């Protein structure tokens, strides 16, 4: 018999949330295209990304390890789980928009941003200005190449801290 223990999200560390993000992206895809990710990992990643800017920025760095197509699929699956559980997904939509823009798919990027803009999300506003301002589509890849290692180092320094920055 398995005993289920509820997660105390407010006690999650930065490392626990980062690990959940890593497990999601490393999850297998079945031959029929089904993504085998843990719903619990999605909930932990959601909590971390929605409450910690460094974890959101870490998520934006996923294309440093995985292909953009893989990252877009992962974000879409996360958004689907969030929507099914009636959780806000605007941070994930914003990250997904940056991935789509990097593939030069401005229409899909702006569509994903619309959810985040409805929530007055500051990063979404910035990305919308970048896209509508005519910036080259490789701008986010260039920023990621420069910043991702710094984000990883920062997360290593705060690994044992409570993930929710407002509760530290």
C-alpha positions in Angstrom: 0.0 0.0 0.0 1.3 3.4 -1.0 0.8 6.4 1.3 0.4 9.7 -0.4 2.0 12.7 1.3 0.9 16.2 0.3 3.6 18.5 -0.9 4.1 21.6 1.2 4.9 23.9 -1.6 6.0 26.8 0.6 8.8 24.6 2.0 10.2 23.6 -1.5 13.8 24.6 -2.1 15.2 26.1 -5.2 17.0 22.9 -5.9 13.8 20.8 -5.6 12.0 23.0 -8.1 15.0 23.1 -10.5 15.2 19.3 -10.3 11.5 19.0 -11.2 12.1 21.3 -14.3 15.1 19.1 -15.3 13.0 15.9 -14.9 10.2 17.3 -17.1 12.6 18.2 -19.9 14.4 14.8 -19.6 11.1 12.9 -19.7 10.6 10.3 -22.5 8.3 10.7 -25.4 6.5 7.5 -26.4 6.3 6.2 -29.9 2.7 7.7 -30.2 4.0 11.1 -29.1 2.8 11.0 -25.5 5.0 12.9 -23.1 5.7 10.8 -19.9 6.1 13.6 -17.4 5.0 13.5 -13.8 2.1 15.7 -12.9 3.8 16.2 -9.5 6.9 17.6 -11.3 4.7 20.0 -13.3 3.1 21.2 -10.1 6.5 21.7 -8.4 7.9 23.4 -11.5 4.8 25.6 -11.7 5.2 26.7 -8.1 8.9 27.4 -8.6 8.6 29.3 -11.9 5.6 31.4 -10.7 7.4 32.4 -7.4 11.1 32.7 -8.4 12.5 34.7 -11.2 15.8 32.7 -11.3 13.8 29.5 -11.9 11.8 31.2 -14.7 15.1 32.3 -16.2 16.5 28.8 -15.8 13.5 27.5 -17.8 14.2 30.0 -20.5 17.7 28.5 -20.8 16.3 25.0 -21.6 17.3 25.4 -25.3 20.9 25.4 -24.0 20.5 21.7 -23.5 17.5 20.6 -25.6 16.3 21.5 -29.1 13.8 24.4 -29.5 11.2 22.0 -30.8 11.6 19.8 -27.7 11.4 22.9 -25.4 8.3 24.1 -27.2 6.6 20.7 -26.8 7.5 20.6 -23.1 6.1 24.1 -22.5 2.9 23.2 -24.4 2.5 20.1 -22.2 3.1 22.1 -19.0 0.6 24.7 -20.1 -2.0 22.0 -20.8 -1.5 20.5 -17.3 -1.7 24.0 -15.8 -4.9 24.7 -17.7 -6.5 21.4 -16.7 -5.7 22.1 -13.1 -6.9 25.7 -13.4 -3.5 27.1 -12.6 -2.0 30.3 -14.1 0.3 29.5 -17.0 1.3 33.0 -18.0 5.0 32.6 -17.1 5.2 29.4 -19.1 3.4 31.1 -22.0 5.9 33.9 -21.9 8.8 31.5 -22.0 7.1 29.6 -24.8 6.7 32.8 -26.7 10.4 33.5 -26.6 11.1 30.0 -28.0 8.6 30.5 -30.8 10.1 33.9 -31.6 13.5 32.3 -31.7 12.2 30.0 -34.4 11.0 33.2 -36.2 7.3 32.3 -35.6 6.1 35.7 -34.5 2.4 35.0 -34.9 2.6 32.0 -32.5 4.9 34.0 -30.1 2.4 36.8 -29.9 -0.5 34.4 -29.5 1.2 32.8 -26.5 2.1 36.2 -25.1 -1.6 37.3 -25.2 -2.3 35.2 -22.1 0.6 36.7 -20.2 -0.3 40.2 -21.3 -3.8 39.7 -19.9 -2.1 39.1 -16.5 0.1 42.3 -16.9 3.2 40.1 -16.7 6.3 42.4 -17.1 8.4 39.9 -19.0 5.6 39.4 -21.5 5.5 43.2 -22.0 9.2 43.3 -22.6 9.1 40.3 -25.1 6.2 41.9 -26.9 8.1 45.1 -27.3 11.1 43.2 -28.6 9.0 41.3 -31.1 7.0 44.3 -32.3 10.0 46.5 -32.4 11.6 44.4 -35.1 14.4 42.8 -33.2 16.1 39.8 -34.9 14.7 36.5 -33.9 18.1 35.2 -32.6 18.2 37.9 -29.8 16.9 35.5 -27.1 19.4 32.8 -28.1 22.2 35.3 -27.9 21.0 36.5 -24.4 20.7 32.9 -23.3 24.2 32.1 -24.4 25.5 35.0 -22.3 23.3 34.6 -19.2 22.4 30.9 -18.7 25.6 29.9 -17.0 25.1 32.8 -14.6 21.6 31.7 -13.8 22.8 28.1 -13.2 25.5 29.5 -10.8 23.0 31.6 -9.0 20.7 28.7 -8.5 23.6 26.6 -7.2 24.3 29.4 -4.6 20.6 29.4 -3.5 19.9 25.7 -3.9 18.9 25.2 -0.3 16.9 28.4 0.0 13.1 28.4 0.0 12.1 28.7 -3.7 9.4 31.3 -3.1 11.4 34.5 -3.0 8.7 36.3 -1.0 8.9 33.7 1.9 12.7 33.9 2.4 
